[in-house]
């Protein structure tokens, strides 16, 4: 479905925040319409059900379409921090607590990745809220382009919590190391190595 991402809302179990392994009990699941630009004020997020007013997070996934070839900047404008992964690469990891720059504002955190025009890439993004205001925007700067919220035509939902194409399925495998924190590894199945069933 073009123009939406699939999202979870969770009440955070603690004030500790992992950028890829969001903690807490799931309170709801929903389609979140793009462009992703939401200001919740000091209240809860409603995604299938309402979270608490503080200590919650939103975790979304889908695909993003590169309109041109070259280095793309992806980023967030959030209160508080968050993360962005594109093509199974961590582009933004912001575990800090801060306000946002207002609707349509500049990045609070960003990173870069090279993409090829006309290709849909898996994307995961989310933000967390500790206390006070809560808001987030999912943004990019395409090659030779201007900073903007990623438009609806460039985002789409995939049916399940993994990225896929006609020939491959990519699963996210998340483990946690007590010293270095969350670790992410991808398992890729293709038609050439997929198991057969009889």
VMD Tcl script that draws the C-alpha trace (Angstrom):
set ca {
  {0.00 0.00 0.00}
  {1.64 3.25 -1.13}
  {1.55 6.22 1.22}
  {1.61 4.41 4.56}
  {4.05 2.62 6.86}
  {3.12 -0.21 9.24}
  {3.82 0.77 12.84}
  {3.82 -0.48 16.42}
  {3.26 1.73 19.46}
  {4.74 0.57 22.75}
  {4.80 1.73 26.33}
  {8.47 1.76 27.23}
  {9.48 -0.56 30.04}
  {12.14 1.85 31.26}
  {13.95 5.06 30.37}
  {16.72 3.02 28.71}
  {16.31 3.21 24.96}
  {17.84 1.00 22.28}
  {17.55 2.57 18.84}
  {16.86 -0.72 17.03}
  {15.35 -2.88 19.74}
  {12.57 -0.71 21.14}
  {11.45 -2.09 24.49}
  {8.09 -2.24 26.21}
  {4.69 -3.84 25.76}
  {2.93 -3.33 22.42}
  {-0.26 -1.34 22.90}
  {-1.30 -1.13 19.26}
  {-0.50 -1.60 15.58}
  {-1.59 0.68 12.75}
  {-0.94 2.10 9.30}
  {0.63 5.54 9.67}
  {-0.03 7.86 6.74}
  {2.86 9.61 5.03}
  {4.32 12.11 4.99}
  {5.37 11.20 8.53}
  {4.91 14.50 10.38}
  {3.11 14.17 13.70}
  {3.01 16.39 16.77}
  {1.36 14.68 19.73}
  {1.87 17.58 22.12}
  {2.15 16.29 25.68}
  {-0.37 13.49 25.06}
  {-0.31 9.86 23.98}
  {0.14 8.40 20.51}
  {-2.84 6.45 19.18}
  {-1.85 3.53 16.94}
  {-4.60 0.94 17.18}
  {-4.78 1.87 20.87}
  {-3.49 4.77 22.96}
  {-0.09 4.63 24.64}
  {0.75 6.34 27.88}
  {1.39 10.09 27.73}
  {5.09 9.55 28.51}
  {7.64 6.76 28.04}
  {6.38 5.35 24.74}
  {7.86 4.66 21.33}
  {6.71 4.20 17.75}
  {8.44 1.69 15.44}
  {7.57 1.63 11.70}
  {8.64 -0.31 8.64}
  {8.01 -0.45 4.90}
  {9.85 0.52 1.72}
  {11.17 3.79 0.31}
  {11.53 4.61 -3.40}
  {14.71 6.32 -4.57}
  {13.80 8.90 -7.20}
  {17.39 9.53 -8.25}
  {20.78 7.85 -8.08}
  {23.38 9.05 -5.60}
  {23.90 9.90 -1.96}
  {20.67 10.46 -0.04}
  {20.50 12.05 3.40}
  {17.87 10.53 5.68}
  {17.02 11.94 9.06}
  {14.58 12.72 11.81}
  {13.13 15.81 13.41}
  {12.02 14.35 16.72}
  {11.24 14.85 20.38}
  {12.99 12.80 21.76}
  {15.42 10.61 19.75}
  {14.96 7.79 17.25}
  {16.48 5.76 14.46}
  {16.37 5.20 10.68}
  {17.51 2.09 8.81}
  {17.58 2.04 4.98}
  {18.44 -1.06 2.94}
  {19.19 -2.83 6.24}
  {21.84 -0.24 7.11}
  {21.70 1.90 10.24}
  {21.67 5.47 8.92}
  {20.52 7.32 12.07}
  {20.97 6.29 15.70}
  {19.90 9.03 18.10}
  {19.55 7.91 21.70}
  {19.54 11.41 23.17}
  {16.74 13.40 24.80}
  {15.82 16.71 23.16}
  {13.07 18.83 21.64}
  {12.25 19.02 17.95}
  {12.67 21.88 15.48}
  {8.99 22.40 14.79}
  {6.88 21.16 11.89}
  {8.90 21.29 8.69}
  {12.06 22.01 10.67}
  {15.66 20.92 10.25}
  {17.06 17.51 11.15}
  {17.71 16.69 14.78}
  {19.77 13.72 13.53}
  {20.74 12.51 10.04}
  {23.00 10.23 8.01}
  {23.72 9.31 4.40}
  {23.44 6.28 2.10}
  {23.84 5.74 -1.66}
  {20.74 4.55 -3.52}
  {19.80 3.78 -7.13}
  {16.91 5.52 -8.89}
  {13.72 3.52 -9.38}
  {14.50 0.99 -6.63}
  {12.33 0.30 -3.59}
  {14.47 -0.21 -0.46}
  {13.44 -1.56 2.95}
  {13.14 1.18 5.56}
  {12.59 1.07 9.31}
  {12.23 4.18 11.42}
  {10.93 5.18 14.80}
  {11.15 7.60 17.69}
  {10.82 7.49 21.45}
  {9.30 9.82 24.00}
  {10.47 10.20 27.58}
  {8.46 13.13 28.92}
  {6.99 16.46 27.91}
  {6.32 17.02 24.21}
  {6.31 14.20 21.65}
  {6.68 14.62 17.89}
  {8.42 13.20 14.87}
  {9.11 13.78 11.20}
  {10.78 11.31 8.80}
  {12.82 13.38 6.34}
  {15.31 13.18 3.49}
  {17.47 15.26 1.17}
  {17.76 13.52 -2.23}
  {20.80 14.13 -4.47}
  {20.64 17.73 -5.72}
  {17.36 18.08 -3.80}
  {16.14 20.02 -0.80}
  {15.35 18.93 2.75}
  {11.74 17.68 2.93}
  {9.49 15.18 4.64}
  {9.57 11.96 2.61}
  {6.47 12.21 0.35}
  {3.65 9.67 0.39}
  {4.43 8.50 -3.16}
  {7.92 7.42 -2.02}
  {6.82 5.27 0.94}
  {4.80 2.07 1.01}
  {3.78 -0.60 3.45}
  {4.88 -4.21 3.13}
  {2.54 -6.83 4.52}
  {4.90 -8.32 7.08}
  {7.76 -7.25 9.31}
  {10.45 -8.02 6.79}
  {11.63 -6.52 3.53}
  {11.10 -8.51 0.38}
  {11.31 -8.48 -3.41}
  {10.32 -10.91 -6.15}
  {13.42 -13.02 -5.56}
  {14.52 -12.48 -1.96}
  {13.19 -12.35 1.57}
  {15.23 -10.53 4.22}
  {14.52 -11.22 7.88}
  {15.78 -9.05 10.73}
  {17.49 -11.10 13.45}
  {18.08 -9.05 16.58}
  {20.28 -10.20 19.43}
  {21.49 -8.32 22.48}
  {25.01 -8.26 23.84}
  {25.33 -7.22 27.49}
  {28.42 -5.15 26.70}
  {27.74 -3.54 23.34}
  {23.92 -3.46 23.21}
  {21.63 -4.52 20.35}
  {23.08 -6.30 17.36}
  {21.25 -6.74 14.07}
  {21.92 -9.34 11.42}
  {19.96 -10.11 8.27}
  {19.06 -13.57 6.98}
  {18.51 -13.59 3.24}
  {16.59 -16.33 1.42}
  {16.44 -16.37 -2.36}
  {14.80 -18.63 -4.91}
  {18.14 -20.30 -5.47}
  {18.64 -21.35 -1.84}
  {15.07 -21.58 -0.56}
  {14.14 -24.96 0.93}
  {11.67 -27.12 -0.94}
  {8.60 -28.72 0.58}
  {6.91 -31.94 -0.52}
}
mol new
graphics top color blue
foreach p $ca { graphics top sphere $p radius 0.5 }
foreach p [lrange $ca 0 end-1] q [lrange $ca 1 end] { graphics top cylinder $p $q radius 0.2 }
display resetview
